[in-house]
Amino acid sequence: MSSEITQEDIDAIYPQVAEIIADALGCDEDEVKPDSSLINDLDAESIDFLDIVFRLEREFKVKIPRGKAVEEARGELTEEEFEQGGLVTDAGFEKIKAYMT
């Protein structure tokens, strides 16, 4: 059994991913294309990437490793204080803003 991702696999989940990205970035789904640059074409900012990751994890019930950056940005906040229901909380957003500067 191959572990390679096929175009069929991509086509199967693309609509859900496009909807998540559009919702997170506040744009229309038809603006989200497979070859769109999140930053250059869709005006995503650093904070948007975390929001998108949280939403993808919740939708697909997976854990996407984020490494040390999220841990450092979270600081003394617990995971529950940082994000709830797959979305960054207001306190978490403030921590990320401070970290990103």
LOBA-165787 format. One record per atom (N, C-alpha, C, O): residue number from 1; z, x, y; atom name. Coordinates in steps of 0.1 Angstrom, whole numbers. Layout:
N
   seq      pz      px      py   atom
   NUM       Z       X       Y     CA
...
# end
This chain:
101
   seq      pz      px      py   atom
     1       0       8     -12      N
     1       0       0       0     CA
     1       0       9      12      C
     1       9      18      14      O
     2      -9       7      21      N
     2     -11      15      33     CA
     2      -1      10      44      C
     2       1      -2      46      O
     3       4      19      52      N
     3      13      16      63     CA
     3       5      16      76      C
     3      12      15      87      O
     4      -8      18      76      N
     4     -16      19      88     CA
     4     -17       5      94      C
     4     -18      -5      87      O
     5     -17       4     107      N
     5     -19      -9     114     CA
     5     -34     -11     116      C
     5     -42      -2     120      O
     6     -38     -23     111      N
     6     -52     -26     112     CA
     6     -55     -35     125      C
     6     -46     -39     131      O
     7     -68     -36     128      N
     7     -72     -44     139     CA
     7     -68     -59     136      C
     7     -64     -66     146      O
     8     -68     -63     124      N
     8     -64     -76     120     CA
     8     -49     -78     124      C
     8     -45     -89     129      O
     9     -41     -68     121      N
     9     -27     -68     124     CA
     9     -25     -70     139      C
     9     -17     -78     144      O
    10     -32     -62     147      N
    10     -31     -62     161     CA
    10     -36     -76     167      C
    10     -29     -82     175      O
    11     -47     -81     162      N
    11     -52     -94     166     CA
    11     -41    -105     163      C
    11     -41    -115     170      O
    12     -34    -104     152      N
    12     -24    -114     148     CA
    12     -12    -115     158      C
    12      -7    -126     160      O
    13      -8    -104     163      N
    13       4    -104     172     CA
    13       1    -103     187      C
    13       9    -105     195      O
    14     -12     -99     190      N
    14     -15     -97     204     CA
    14     -12    -109     213      C
    14      -7    -107     224      O
    15     -15    -121     209      N
    15     -12    -132     218     CA
    15       3    -133     222      C
    15       7    -136     233      O
    16      12    -131     212      N
    16      26    -131     215     CA
    16      30    -119     224      C
    16      38    -121     233      O
    17      24    -108     222      N
    17      28     -96     230     CA
    17      22     -98     244      C
    17      30     -95     254      O
    18      10    -103     246      N
    18       5    -106     259     CA
    18      13    -116     267      C
    18      16    -115     279      O
    19      18    -126     260      N
    19      27    -137     266     CA
    19      40    -130     271      C
    19      45    -133     282      O
    20      46    -122     263      N
    20      58    -115     266     CA
    20      56    -106     278      C
    20      64    -106     288      O
    21      45     -98     278      N
    21      43     -89     290     CA
    21      40     -97     302      C
    21      46     -94     313      O
    22      32    -108     301      N
    22      29    -116     313     CA
    22      42    -123     319      C
    22      44    -123     331      O
    23      50    -127     310      N
    23      63    -134     314     CA
    23      72    -123     321      C
    23      78    -126     331      O
    24      73    -112     315      N
    24      82    -101     321     CA
    24      77     -96     334      C
    24      85     -93     343      O
    25      64     -96     336      N
    25      58     -90     348     CA
    25      54    -101     358      C
    25      50     -98     369      O
    26      56    -114     354      N
    26      53    -125     363     CA
    26      38    -126     367      C
    26      34    -129     378      O
    27      30    -123     357      N
    27      15    -124     359     CA
    27       9    -134     349      C
    27      16    -139     340      O
    28      -3    -137     351      N
    28     -10    -146     342     CA
    28     -14    -139     329      C
    28     -17    -127     329      O
    29     -13    -146     318      N
    29     -16    -140     305     CA
    29     -31    -134     305      C
    29     -33    -124     298      O
    30     -40    -141     312      N
    30     -54    -136     311     CA
    30     -55    -122     319      C
    30     -66    -116     318      O
    31     -45    -118     326      N
    31     -46    -105     333     CA
    31     -42     -94     323      C
    31     -45     -82     325      O
    32     -35     -98     312      N
    32     -30     -88     302     CA
    32     -41     -86     292      C
    32     -44     -95     284      O
    33     -47     -74     292      N
    33     -58     -71     282     CA
    33     -53     -59     273      C
    33     -44     -52     277      O
    34     -59     -58     262      N
    34     -55     -47     253     CA
    34     -56     -33     259      C
    34     -48     -24     255      O
    35     -65     -32     268      N
    35     -66     -18     275     CA
    35     -60     -18     289      C
    35     -63      -8     296      O
    36     -53     -28     292      N
    36     -46     -28     306     CA
    36     -35     -17     306      C
    36     -28     -15     296      O
    37     -35     -10     317      N
    37     -23      -1     320     CA
    37     -12      -9     326      C
    37     -14     -16     336      O
    38       0      -9     320      N
    38      11     -17     325     CA
    38      14     -13     340      C
    38      17     -21     348      O
    39      13       0     343      N
    39      16       5     356     CA
    39       4       3     366      C
    39       5      -3     376      O
    40      -8       8     362      N
    40     -19       8     371     CA
    40     -26      -5     373      C
    40     -30      -9     384      O
    41     -26     -13     362      N
    41     -33     -26     363     CA
    41     -24     -38     365      C
    41     -28     -48     372      O
    42     -12     -37     360      N
    42      -3     -49     360     CA
    42       9     -46     369      C
    42      18     -55     370      O
    43      10     -35     376      N
    43      20     -32     386     CA
    43      34     -32     380      C
    43      44     -35     387      O
    44      36     -28     367      N
    44      49     -27     361     CA
    44      56     -15     367      C
    44      51      -5     371      O
    45      69     -17     368      N
    45      78      -6     373     CA
    45      87      -2     361      C
    45      87      -8     350      O
    46      94       9     363      N
    46     102      15     352     CA
    46     111       4     346      C
    46     112       4     333      O
    47     118      -3     354      N
    47     127     -14     349     CA
    47     120     -24     340      C
    47     126     -29     331      O
    48     107     -27     343      N
    48     100     -37     336     CA
    48      98     -32     321      C
    48      98     -41     312      O
    49      97     -19     319      N
    49      96     -14     305     CA
    49     108     -18     296      C
    49     106     -22     285      O
    50     120     -17     302      N
    50     132     -21     294     CA
    50     132     -36     291      C
    50     135     -40     280      O
    51     128     -43     301      N
    51     127     -58     299     CA
    51     117     -61     288      C
    51     120     -70     279      O
    52     106     -55     289      N
    52      96     -58     279     CA
    52     101     -54     265      C
    52      99     -61     255      O
    53     107     -42     264      N
    53     112     -37     251     CA
    53     122     -47     245      C
    53     122     -51     234      O
    54     132     -52     254      N
    54     142     -62     249     CA
    54     135     -75     245      C
    54     139     -80     234      O
    55     125     -79     252      N
    55     118     -92     248     CA
    55     111     -90     235      C
    55     111     -99     226      O
    56     104     -78     233      N
    56      97     -76     221     CA
    56     106     -75     209      C
    56     104     -80     198      O
    57     118     -68     211      N
    57     128     -67     200     CA
    57     132     -81     196      C
    57     134     -84     184      O
    58     135     -90     206      N
    58     140    -103     203     CA
    58     129    -111     196      C
    58     132    -118     186      O
    59     117    -111     201      N
    59     106    -119     195     CA
    59     103    -115     181      C
    59     101    -123     172      O
    60     102    -102     178      N
    60      98     -97     165     CA
    60     109     -92     156      C
    60     107     -87     145      O
    61     121     -94     161      N
    61     133     -90     153     CA
    61     133     -76     148      C
    61     134     -73     136      O
    62     130     -67     157      N
    62     129     -53     154     CA
    62     138     -45     164      C
    62     142     -51     174      O
    63     140     -33     161      N
    63     148     -24     170     CA
    63     138     -13     175      C
    63     133      -5     166      O
    64     135     -12     187      N
    64     127      -2     193     CA
    64     135       9     198      C
    64     143       7     208      O
    65     135      21     193      N
    65     144      32     198     CA
    65     140      36     212      C
    65     129      37     216      O
    66     151      37     220      N
    66     149      40     234     CA
    66     155      53     238      C
    66     153      58     250      O
    67     161      60     229      N
    67     166      73     231     CA
    67     178      73     241      C
    67     185      63     243      O
    68     180      84     247      N
    68     192      87     255     CA
    68     191      80     269      C
    68     202      77     274      O
    69     180      77     274      N
    69     178      72     287     CA
    69     186      59     289      C
    69     193      57     299      O
    70     184      50     280      N
    70     191      37     281     CA
    70     206      39     280      C
    70     214      32     287      O
    71     211      47     271      N
    71     225      50     269     CA
    71     231      56     282      C
    71     241      52     287      O
    72     223      65     288      N
    72     228      71     301     CA
    72     227      61     312      C
    72     236      60     321      O
    73     217      53     313      N
    73     216      42     323     CA
    73     227      32     322      C
    73     232      27     332      O
    74     230      29     310      N
    74     241      18     307     CA
    74     254      23     312      C
    74     263      15     316      O
    75     257      36     311      N
    75     269      42     316     CA
    75     281      36     308      C
    75     281      36     296      O
    76     291      31     315      N
    76     303      26     309     CA
    76     302      11     305      C
    76     311       6     298      O
    77     291       5     308      N
    77     289      -9     303     CA
    77     287     -10     288      C
    77     281      -1     282      O
    78     293     -20     282      N
    78     291     -22     268     CA
    78     277     -28     266      C
    78     271     -32     276      O
    79     272     -28     254      N
    79     259     -33     252     CA
    79     258     -48     256      C
    79     248     -53     261      O
    80     269     -56     254      N
    80     269     -70     257     CA
    80     269     -71     273      C
    80     264     -81     278      O
    81     276     -62     280      N
    81     275     -63     294     CA
    81     262     -59     300      C
    81     258     -63     311      O
    82     255     -50     292      N
    82     242     -45     297     CA
    82     230     -55     294      C
    82     222     -56     303      O
    83     231     -61     283      N
    83     220     -70     279     CA
    83     226     -81     271      C
    83     234     -79     263      O
    84     220     -93     273      N
    84     224    -105     265     CA
    84     212    -113     262      C
    84     203    -116     270      O
    85     211    -117     249      N
    85     200    -125     245     CA
    85     186    -118     246      C
    85     176    -124     248      O
    86     187    -104     246      N
    86     174     -97     247     CA
    86     170     -95     262      C
    86     159     -89     264      O
    87     178     -99     271      N
    87     174     -97     285     CA
    87     185     -88     292      C
    87     197     -90     289      O
    88     181     -79     301      N
    88     190     -71     309     CA
    88     198     -80     318      C
    88     192     -88     325      O
    89     211     -78     318      N
    89     220     -86     327     CA
    89     219     -81     341      C
    89     213     -71     344      O
    90     224     -89     351      N
    90     224     -84     365     CA
    90     232     -71     366      C
    90     227     -62     373      O
    91     243     -69     359      N
    91     251     -57     359     CA
    91     242     -46     353      C
    91     242     -34     359      O
    92     235     -48     342      N
    92     227     -39     336     CA
    92     215     -34     345      C
    92     212     -23     346      O
    93     209     -44     352      N
    93     198     -42     361     CA
    93     203     -32     372      C
    93     196     -23     376      O
    94     215     -35     378      N
    94     220     -26     388     CA
    94     223     -12     383      C
    94     220      -2     390      O
    95     228     -11     371      N
    95     230       3     365     CA
    95     216      10     363      C
    95     215      22     366      O
    96     206       3     359      N
    96     193       9     357     CA
    96     187      13     370      C
    96     182      24     371      O
    97     188       5     380      N
    97     183       8     394     CA
    97     190      21     399      C
    97     183      30     404      O
    98     203      22     397      N
    98     210      34     401     CA
    98     206      46     394      C
    98     204      57     399      O
    99     204      44     381      N
    99     200      55     372     CA
    99     186      60     375      C
    99     184      72     375      O
   100     177      51     378      N
   100     163      54     381     CA
   100     162      62     394      C
   100     152      69     396      O
   101     171      60     403      N
   101     170      67     416     CA
   101     175      81     414      C
   101     174      89     423      O
# end
